[in-house]
Structures are given as structure tokens and as C-alpha cells.
Amino acid sequence: MARNLDPHQRDARLQEIRRQNEADRRRARLLYGVAIGVVVALVAVVVVAVVLSGGGGDDEVAYPEGTTLTSPDDPASGGFLVGEPGEVEVVVYEDYQCPFCRDLEEESGELLRELAAGTDASLVRRPVAILDRVSDGYSSRAAAAAACVGEADPDALEAWGAQVFAEQPAEGGAGLPDERLVAIASEAGVDVGQCVEEGRYLGWATATTEAAAAELDRLSTPTVLVDGERVTGADGGYPSPDDLRAAVDAALGAQG
């Protein structure tokens, strides 16, 4: 049909076809841009949703129930009150891989439990994890297991902790397996198998260690505070039973 058109008609027809093709191309580019915009918007919505939900759970921290906070505004600044509340507060920061913590437990564990059973002092056990680098992560695993035990029954934490220290592995190894940490808890009268198996408080072990480092001028283990004051031995190390008793008596005397 185009062959029957004169030259002017053909030129007009060609121009019309070109205009139509250009319009089609513009419309296609517009539709493509709209489609890309929709995809970008959907991706943005997904990203915002993930951020608001805590990144799929990777950054969420579960906090054990029953902790006594040393900083009321920080849920990670918690330890477990063992026994009865007392007049003065004794806080023990301990790492279950720390040899000096084991020595403190062996030498002063009986006195600490005596204080916890009476009304002179409140005993707060504060698990931390600062020796993961020499224990293949055992410090954090043990602190997380301690949180499981303390949440189930704070009083069981005394028997559990004493036995965990008694079986403390040498530095540089893998530490006690989770199965043994659970078995020791069973011997102390609590079932924490699921809590330990799922690593429920591993995030808390990290968070509470960071909180402890922020609270203290220098986080080392063991650290013992009596009414907020650090108590040490004559050589600057961990306190002896006599040092602890004297510090408690001094704090009681200061209260009148």
C-alpha cells in the first residue's frame, strides 16, 4: 500500500512511524523505570523490616530472669542473688576458666555460703567471660550455663559452681563439654539441658562481661566487691577468708 503513495505522503508516513516508535520507546523506558522503582521500594521495605526485627535474631540478646542489677538501666549488669538478702552486698565477679577464681572458691567458698545463709551479707554471683581466647570459648559457655542454673534456682548455683571449679580444665583446652555442665546442674537439682543446648544465654555472657568492664576500673577475675568497694589480699590479689570477713564487718560497722 505504501508503494501507491506519492513521495510527500511517504515522507509523512515515515515521520509518523518514527514518532510512533519513539513514543513506544519512551513508554517502555517509563514502564521499566517504574518497575525498577517498585523493586527498590520492596527491597527497602524488607531491609527496614529486618532491621526493626533485630536482623533476624542475630543481634538479639536474651536476659536470664532473676538477676540482681548493679546498674538499674543496664539489663546486662546482673548477677544472681544466692541465699537471703543481707545488710551489705558482696559481689563476686568470676570466670569459670580462671585458676585464681577456682582458688578463691576453694579457700573462701564456705565463708561465702555462710554469708549467703545469714543476714549480714547478700551474696551475688556475677559470671563473666574474659578467658575465651585460652579456652576455645569455654568461658562464655560456662557463664551462659551458669545463667541457666541461676535462672532455674539461684541457690543451686553454689553447688554447681563449686563443682565446675573443682573440674576446671587446663587453660588452652576445649573446656568441659556442655553435657558435663548439664550433668553437674542435674546433680545440683536443676534441669538446664535445653537452655544449655540451645545456647540461650551466650549473648548475655558477652553482654554482661562488657557491662562488668564498664562498671569496674579494671575487670579481672576474681574481683570481689563489698558494698561497692573492691576487696583484695595483702599482695593485691584475691582476698583471703579473713580479708572478706574483715571487709564485711567494716561495712556493717559503717552502717551503724
C-alpha positions in Angstrom: 0.0 0.0 0.0 2.9 2.3 0.8 4.1 1.8 -2.8 0.9 3.7 -4.0 1.8 6.8 -2.0 3.5 9.8 -3.6 6.9 11.0 -2.1 5.3 13.6 0.1 2.8 11.1 1.5 5.6 8.5 2.0 7.7 11.1 4.0 4.8 12.0 6.1 4.0 8.3 6.7 7.7 7.6 7.7 7.7 10.6 10.1 4.5 9.3 11.7 6.0 5.8 12.1 9.2 7.3 13.6 7.1 9.4 16.0 5.1 6.3 17.0 8.3 4.3 17.5 9.8 7.0 19.6 6.7 7.2 21.7 6.7 3.4 22.2 10.4 3.6 23.3 9.6 6.4 25.8 6.7 4.4 27.2 8.9 1.3 27.5 11.6 3.3 29.3 8.9 4.8 31.7 7.5 1.3 32.4 11.0 0.0 33.1 11.7 2.8 35.4 8.5 2.3 37.3 9.2 -1.4 37.6 12.8 -0.8 39.0 11.3 1.7 41.4 8.8 -0.8 42.7 11.6 -3.4 43.2 13.8 -0.9 45.0 10.9 0.1 47.3 10.1 -3.5 48.1 13.8 -4.2 48.9 13.8 -1.1 51.2 10.7 -2.4 53.0 12.3 -5.8 53.5 15.5 -4.2 54.8 13.6 -1.9 57.2 11.6 -4.9 58.5 14.7 -6.9 59.1 16.4 -4.1 61.0 13.3 -3.5 63.1 13.1 -7.1 63.9 16.7 -7.3 65.1 18.4 -8.5 62.0 16.7 -11.9 62.0 17.7 -12.5 65.6 21.5 -12.5 65.2 21.8 -9.3 67.4 19.1 -10.2 69.9 20.2 -10.9 73.5 18.1 -13.0 75.9 18.4 -12.0 79.5 18.0 -14.5 82.3 15.3 -13.9 84.8 16.1 -13.4 88.5 19.3 -11.3 88.1 20.1 -8.5 90.6 21.2 -5.5 88.6 24.2 -3.4 89.7 23.3 -0.7 87.1 19.5 -0.4 87.0 19.4 1.0 83.5 21.5 -1.9 82.1 19.8 -5.3 81.9 23.2 -6.9 81.2 24.6 -5.7 84.6 23.1 -8.6 86.5 24.3 -11.4 88.8 22.4 -13.9 90.9 21.5 -13.3 94.5 22.3 -16.5 96.4 20.6 -17.2 99.7 19.0 -14.5 101.9 19.3 -10.7 101.4 21.6 -9.1 103.9 22.8 -5.8 105.3 25.8 -5.4 103.0 26.3 -6.7 99.4 29.1 -9.0 98.4 29.5 -9.3 94.6 31.9 -11.9 93.2 32.9 -11.5 89.5 34.2 -14.8 88.3 35.2 -16.7 85.2 34.9 -20.5 85.4 38.1 -20.9 83.4 40.1 -18.6 85.8 42.5 -20.5 88.1 42.5 -17.8 90.7 38.7 -17.9 90.8 39.0 -21.6 91.5 41.4 -20.9 94.3 39.1 -18.3 95.8 36.3 -20.8 95.7 38.4 -23.4 97.4 39.6 -21.1 100.1 36.5 -18.9 100.7 33.6 -20.7 99.2 32.5 -22.0 102.6 32.6 -18.4 104.1 30.6 -17.0 101.1 27.9 -19.6 101.6 27.8 -18.8 105.3 27.3 -15.2 104.4 24.6 -16.1 101.9 22.8 -18.1 104.5 22.8 -15.4 107.1 21.5 -11.8 107.2 24.8 -10.0 107.5 25.5 -10.0 103.7 23.9 -10.6 100.4 26.0 -12.8 98.0 25.7 -12.0 94.3 27.5 -14.3 91.9 28.4 -12.4 88.7 29.6 -14.8 85.9 31.8 -13.2 83.3 33.8 -14.5 80.3 37.3 -13.0 79.8 39.3 -16.1 79.0 37.7 -17.4 75.8 41.0 -16.9 74.0 42.7 -19.5 76.1 39.8 -21.9 76.5 38.3 -22.2 73.0 35.1 -20.3 74.1 34.7 -22.3 77.3 34.5 -19.2 79.5 31.4 -18.0 77.6 29.8 -21.5 77.5 30.3 -21.8 81.3 28.9 -18.3 82.0 25.9 -19.0 79.8 25.3 -22.3 81.6 25.6 -20.5 85.0 22.9 -18.2 83.8 20.7 -21.2 83.0 21.3 -22.6 86.5 20.9 -19.2 88.3 17.6 -18.6 86.5 16.3 -22.1 87.4 17.4 -21.9 91.1 20.0 -19.3 92.4 20.8 -21.5 95.4 21.7 -24.4 93.1 24.4 -22.1 91.6 26.6 -22.6 94.7 26.8 -26.3 94.4 27.1 -26.1 90.6 29.8 -23.5 90.6 31.9 -25.3 93.2 31.8 -28.5 91.2 32.6 -26.7 87.9 35.6 -25.1 89.6 36.7 -28.5 91.0 36.7 -29.9 87.5 38.2 -26.9 85.9 40.2 -27.9 82.8 43.7 -26.7 82.0 44.0 -23.5 80.0 44.2 -23.9 76.3 41.8 -26.8 76.0 38.2 -27.1 74.9 36.9 -26.9 78.5 34.1 -29.1 80.0 31.6 -30.2 77.4 28.1 -28.9 77.6 26.9 -32.3 78.5 29.0 -32.2 81.7 27.8 -28.7 82.6 24.3 -30.0 82.3 25.0 -33.1 84.3 26.6 -31.1 87.2 23.4 -29.0 87.2 21.3 -32.2 87.4 23.4 -33.2 90.4 22.6 -29.8 92.0 18.9 -30.4 91.4 18.1 -28.4 88.3 17.4 -29.4 84.7 19.0 -26.9 82.3 19.6 -29.3 79.3 17.5 -27.4 76.8 18.8 -24.0 78.0 22.4 -25.0 77.6 21.9 -27.0 74.4 20.3 -24.0 72.6 23.0 -21.6 73.9 20.2 -19.4 75.2 22.5 -17.1 77.2 25.7 -17.0 75.2 24.8 -13.5 74.0 24.2 -12.5 77.6 27.6 -13.9 78.6 29.2 -11.4 76.2 26.9 -8.5 77.2 27.3 -9.0 80.9 31.1 -9.1 80.6 31.1 -5.9 78.7 28.8 -4.3 81.3 31.2 -5.5 84.1 34.1 -4.0 82.3 32.2 -0.7 82.1 31.4 -0.8 85.8 34.8 -1.5 87.1 38.0 0.4 86.6 39.7 -2.8 85.7 37.9 -6.1 85.0 40.0 -9.0 86.3 38.9 -12.2 87.9 38.2 -12.8 90.6 37.0 -9.4 91.7 35.2 -9.1 95.0 33.2 -6.0 96.0 31.8 -5.4 99.4 29.2 -2.6 99.3 30.8 -1.4 96.1 34.4 -1.4 97.4 37.0 -3.7 95.9 38.5 -6.1 98.4 41.9 -7.6 97.8 44.5 -9.6 99.7 47.7 -8.2 101.2 49.5 -8.8 98.0 46.8 -7.1 95.9 45.4 -10.4 94.7 42.2 -12.0 95.6 41.1 -11.7 99.3 41.5 -14.4 101.9 38.6 -15.5 104.1 39.9 -13.2 106.8 40.1 -10.3 104.4 36.5 -10.9 103.3 35.2 -11.3 106.9 37.0 -8.1 107.9 35.6 -6.2 104.9 32.0 -7.3 105.7 32.4 -6.4 109.4 33.8 -3.0 108.4 30.8 -2.4 106.1 28.4 -3.4 108.8 30.1 -1.1 111.3 29.9 1.8 108.8 26.2 1.3 108.7 26.0 1.6 112.5 
